[in-house]
Amino acid sequence: MLRIAVQAKGRLHDDTMELLEEAGIKLRSLKRTLLVQSTNFPVEVLFLRDDDIPQSVANGVADIGIVGENEYAEKDQKTQIIKRLDFSKCRLSLAIPRDIEYNDLTWFNGKTIATSYPV
């Protein structure tokens, strides 16, 4: 049985479910369950928070995971990327106070930027 860890909700969840459907993998009811079995393949889908997916694969809870590359980079477990799926692109936004005059990215030169992303 192949166990796939996927994001429980959000854009990546929706795109992943579409990918599984296009692959012909049919799942039982998705109502508030952590683990769902396929009705036509030896596959189980484990629904997790995105930041738990790399650790779950590293610990053997899931055989494979579909996660944003930002989450993968932050957790950097003993796992490897085997395929970039090229969907659910993330967006990085920069915010500044409304009363600051901003013309272009050079405004950030010399500034300290707080981020949750790895440096």
Rosetta constraint file for C-alpha pairs under 8 A:
AtomPair CA 1 CA 42 HARMONIC 4.82 0.50
AtomPair CA 1 CA 43 HARMONIC 5.43 0.50
AtomPair CA 1 CA 44 HARMONIC 6.98 0.50
AtomPair CA 2 CA 42 HARMONIC 6.25 0.50
AtomPair CA 2 CA 43 HARMONIC 4.71 0.50
AtomPair CA 2 CA 44 HARMONIC 6.14 0.50
AtomPair CA 2 CA 63 HARMONIC 6.31 0.50
AtomPair CA 3 CA 43 HARMONIC 5.82 0.50
AtomPair CA 3 CA 44 HARMONIC 4.67 0.50
AtomPair CA 3 CA 45 HARMONIC 5.75 0.50
AtomPair CA 3 CA 46 HARMONIC 6.83 0.50
AtomPair CA 3 CA 62 HARMONIC 5.11 0.50
AtomPair CA 3 CA 63 HARMONIC 5.27 0.50
AtomPair CA 3 CA 64 HARMONIC 6.69 0.50
AtomPair CA 4 CA 43 HARMONIC 7.41 0.50
AtomPair CA 4 CA 44 HARMONIC 6.22 0.50
AtomPair CA 4 CA 45 HARMONIC 4.86 0.50
AtomPair CA 4 CA 46 HARMONIC 5.93 0.50
AtomPair CA 4 CA 62 HARMONIC 5.74 0.50
AtomPair CA 4 CA 63 HARMONIC 6.07 0.50
AtomPair CA 4 CA 64 HARMONIC 5.05 0.50
AtomPair CA 4 CA 65 HARMONIC 5.43 0.50
AtomPair CA 4 CA 66 HARMONIC 7.52 0.50
AtomPair CA 5 CA 45 HARMONIC 5.91 0.50
AtomPair CA 5 CA 46 HARMONIC 4.61 0.50
AtomPair CA 5 CA 47 HARMONIC 6.00 0.50
AtomPair CA 5 CA 48 HARMONIC 6.69 0.50
AtomPair CA 5 CA 53 HARMONIC 6.10 0.50
AtomPair CA 5 CA 56 HARMONIC 7.65 0.50
AtomPair CA 5 CA 57 HARMONIC 7.64 0.50
AtomPair CA 5 CA 62 HARMONIC 5.80 0.50
AtomPair CA 5 CA 63 HARMONIC 7.75 0.50
AtomPair CA 5 CA 64 HARMONIC 6.28 0.50
AtomPair CA 5 CA 65 HARMONIC 4.46 0.50
AtomPair CA 5 CA 66 HARMONIC 6.35 0.50
AtomPair CA 6 CA 13 HARMONIC 6.58 0.50
AtomPair CA 6 CA 16 HARMONIC 7.28 0.50
AtomPair CA 6 CA 45 HARMONIC 6.95 0.50
AtomPair CA 6 CA 46 HARMONIC 6.13 0.50
AtomPair CA 6 CA 47 HARMONIC 5.22 0.50
AtomPair CA 6 CA 48 HARMONIC 6.12 0.50
AtomPair CA 6 CA 50 HARMONIC 7.35 0.50
AtomPair CA 6 CA 53 HARMONIC 7.02 0.50
AtomPair CA 6 CA 65 HARMONIC 5.97 0.50
AtomPair CA 6 CA 66 HARMONIC 5.32 0.50
AtomPair CA 6 CA 67 HARMONIC 6.77 0.50
AtomPair CA 7 CA 12 HARMONIC 6.55 0.50
AtomPair CA 7 CA 13 HARMONIC 5.01 0.50
AtomPair CA 7 CA 47 HARMONIC 5.64 0.50
AtomPair CA 7 CA 48 HARMONIC 5.21 0.50
AtomPair CA 7 CA 49 HARMONIC 5.56 0.50
AtomPair CA 7 CA 50 HARMONIC 5.02 0.50
AtomPair CA 7 CA 53 HARMONIC 7.57 0.50
AtomPair CA 7 CA 66 HARMONIC 7.42 0.50
AtomPair CA 7 CA 67 HARMONIC 6.94 0.50
AtomPair CA 8 CA 13 HARMONIC 6.07 0.50
AtomPair CA 8 CA 47 HARMONIC 4.51 0.50
AtomPair CA 8 CA 48 HARMONIC 4.96 0.50
AtomPair CA 8 CA 49 HARMONIC 5.83 0.50
AtomPair CA 8 CA 50 HARMONIC 7.43 0.50
AtomPair CA 9 CA 13 HARMONIC 5.10 0.50
AtomPair CA 9 CA 14 HARMONIC 7.27 0.50
AtomPair CA 9 CA 49 HARMONIC 7.88 0.50
AtomPair CA 10 CA 14 HARMONIC 6.43 0.50
AtomPair CA 11 CA 15 HARMONIC 6.24 0.50
AtomPair CA 11 CA 88 HARMONIC 6.44 0.50
AtomPair CA 12 CA 16 HARMONIC 5.95 0.50
AtomPair CA 12 CA 67 HARMONIC 7.54 0.50
AtomPair CA 12 CA 68 HARMONIC 7.58 0.50
AtomPair CA 12 CA 87 HARMONIC 7.91 0.50
AtomPair CA 12 CA 88 HARMONIC 5.50 0.50
AtomPair CA 13 CA 17 HARMONIC 6.11 0.50
AtomPair CA 14 CA 18 HARMONIC 6.29 0.50
AtomPair CA 15 CA 19 HARMONIC 6.21 0.50
AtomPair CA 15 CA 87 HARMONIC 7.08 0.50
AtomPair CA 15 CA 88 HARMONIC 6.70 0.50
AtomPair CA 16 CA 20 HARMONIC 6.25 0.50
AtomPair CA 16 CA 66 HARMONIC 7.47 0.50
AtomPair CA 17 CA 21 HARMONIC 6.15 0.50
AtomPair CA 18 CA 22 HARMONIC 6.10 0.50
AtomPair CA 19 CA 23 HARMONIC 6.20 0.50
AtomPair CA 20 CA 24 HARMONIC 6.46 0.50
AtomPair CA 20 CA 25 HARMONIC 5.36 0.50
AtomPair CA 20 CA 26 HARMONIC 7.68 0.50
AtomPair CA 21 CA 25 HARMONIC 5.35 0.50
AtomPair CA 21 CA 26 HARMONIC 6.44 0.50
AtomPair CA 25 CA 38 HARMONIC 6.37 0.50
AtomPair CA 25 CA 39 HARMONIC 7.74 0.50
AtomPair CA 25 CA 40 HARMONIC 6.62 0.50
AtomPair CA 25 CA 41 HARMONIC 6.57 0.50
AtomPair CA 26 CA 38 HARMONIC 5.32 0.50
AtomPair CA 26 CA 39 HARMONIC 5.63 0.50
AtomPair CA 26 CA 40 HARMONIC 6.19 0.50
AtomPair CA 26 CA 41 HARMONIC 7.82 0.50
AtomPair CA 27 CA 36 HARMONIC 6.54 0.50
AtomPair CA 27 CA 37 HARMONIC 5.88 0.50
AtomPair CA 27 CA 38 HARMONIC 4.27 0.50
AtomPair CA 27 CA 39 HARMONIC 5.69 0.50
AtomPair CA 28 CA 36 HARMONIC 6.22 0.50
AtomPair CA 28 CA 37 HARMONIC 6.14 0.50
AtomPair CA 28 CA 38 HARMONIC 6.21 0.50
AtomPair CA 28 CA 39 HARMONIC 6.36 0.50
AtomPair CA 29 CA 36 HARMONIC 7.40 0.50
AtomPair CA 30 CA 36 HARMONIC 6.90 0.50
AtomPair CA 33 CA 47 HARMONIC 7.62 0.50
AtomPair CA 34 CA 46 HARMONIC 5.73 0.50
AtomPair CA 34 CA 47 HARMONIC 5.13 0.50
AtomPair CA 34 CA 48 HARMONIC 7.22 0.50
AtomPair CA 35 CA 44 HARMONIC 6.67 0.50
AtomPair CA 35 CA 45 HARMONIC 5.66 0.50
AtomPair CA 35 CA 46 HARMONIC 4.56 0.50
AtomPair CA 35 CA 47 HARMONIC 6.30 0.50
AtomPair CA 36 CA 44 HARMONIC 5.57 0.50
AtomPair CA 36 CA 45 HARMONIC 5.22 0.50
AtomPair CA 36 CA 46 HARMONIC 6.60 0.50
AtomPair CA 37 CA 42 HARMONIC 7.86 0.50
AtomPair CA 37 CA 43 HARMONIC 6.05 0.50
AtomPair CA 37 CA 44 HARMONIC 4.35 0.50
AtomPair CA 37 CA 45 HARMONIC 6.33 0.50
AtomPair CA 38 CA 42 HARMONIC 6.63 0.50
AtomPair CA 38 CA 43 HARMONIC 5.37 0.50
AtomPair CA 38 CA 44 HARMONIC 5.97 0.50
AtomPair CA 38 CA 45 HARMONIC 7.72 0.50
AtomPair CA 46 CA 62 HARMONIC 7.52 0.50
AtomPair CA 48 CA 52 HARMONIC 6.35 0.50
AtomPair CA 48 CA 53 HARMONIC 6.47 0.50
AtomPair CA 49 CA 53 HARMONIC 6.84 0.50
AtomPair CA 50 CA 67 HARMONIC 6.34 0.50
AtomPair CA 50 CA 68 HARMONIC 7.69 0.50
AtomPair CA 50 CA 71 HARMONIC 7.04 0.50
AtomPair CA 51 CA 55 HARMONIC 7.98 0.50
AtomPair CA 51 CA 71 HARMONIC 5.89 0.50
AtomPair CA 51 CA 75 HARMONIC 7.74 0.50
AtomPair CA 52 CA 56 HARMONIC 6.17 0.50
AtomPair CA 53 CA 57 HARMONIC 6.35 0.50
AtomPair CA 53 CA 65 HARMONIC 6.15 0.50
AtomPair CA 53 CA 66 HARMONIC 7.64 0.50
AtomPair CA 53 CA 67 HARMONIC 6.76 0.50
AtomPair CA 54 CA 58 HARMONIC 6.16 0.50
AtomPair CA 54 CA 65 HARMONIC 6.95 0.50
AtomPair CA 54 CA 67 HARMONIC 7.62 0.50
AtomPair CA 54 CA 71 HARMONIC 7.56 0.50
AtomPair CA 54 CA 72 HARMONIC 6.13 0.50
AtomPair CA 54 CA 75 HARMONIC 6.53 0.50
AtomPair CA 54 CA 76 HARMONIC 7.68 0.50
AtomPair CA 54 CA 77 HARMONIC 6.54 0.50
AtomPair CA 54 CA 79 HARMONIC 7.41 0.50
AtomPair CA 55 CA 59 HARMONIC 5.99 0.50
AtomPair CA 55 CA 75 HARMONIC 7.34 0.50
AtomPair CA 55 CA 77 HARMONIC 6.59 0.50
AtomPair CA 56 CA 60 HARMONIC 6.17 0.50
AtomPair CA 56 CA 61 HARMONIC 4.99 0.50
AtomPair CA 56 CA 62 HARMONIC 5.69 0.50
AtomPair CA 57 CA 61 HARMONIC 5.88 0.50
AtomPair CA 57 CA 62 HARMONIC 4.79 0.50
AtomPair CA 57 CA 63 HARMONIC 5.84 0.50
AtomPair CA 57 CA 64 HARMONIC 5.90 0.50
AtomPair CA 57 CA 65 HARMONIC 6.38 0.50
AtomPair CA 57 CA 79 HARMONIC 7.20 0.50
AtomPair CA 58 CA 77 HARMONIC 6.09 0.50
AtomPair CA 58 CA 78 HARMONIC 5.67 0.50
AtomPair CA 58 CA 79 HARMONIC 5.87 0.50
AtomPair CA 67 CA 71 HARMONIC 6.68 0.50
AtomPair CA 67 CA 72 HARMONIC 6.85 0.50
AtomPair CA 68 CA 72 HARMONIC 6.50 0.50
AtomPair CA 68 CA 88 HARMONIC 7.94 0.50
AtomPair CA 68 CA 90 HARMONIC 7.80 0.50
AtomPair CA 69 CA 73 HARMONIC 6.05 0.50
AtomPair CA 70 CA 74 HARMONIC 6.20 0.50
AtomPair CA 70 CA 117 HARMONIC 7.29 0.50
AtomPair CA 71 CA 75 HARMONIC 6.22 0.50
AtomPair CA 72 CA 76 HARMONIC 5.78 0.50
AtomPair CA 72 CA 77 HARMONIC 7.80 0.50
AtomPair CA 73 CA 118 HARMONIC 7.26 0.50
AtomPair CA 74 CA 117 HARMONIC 6.87 0.50
AtomPair CA 74 CA 118 HARMONIC 5.93 0.50
AtomPair CA 96 CA 100 HARMONIC 7.03 0.50
AtomPair CA 102 CA 107 HARMONIC 6.58 0.50
AtomPair CA 103 CA 107 HARMONIC 7.10 0.50
AtomPair CA 105 CA 109 HARMONIC 7.65 0.50
AtomPair CA 108 CA 112 HARMONIC 8.00 0.50
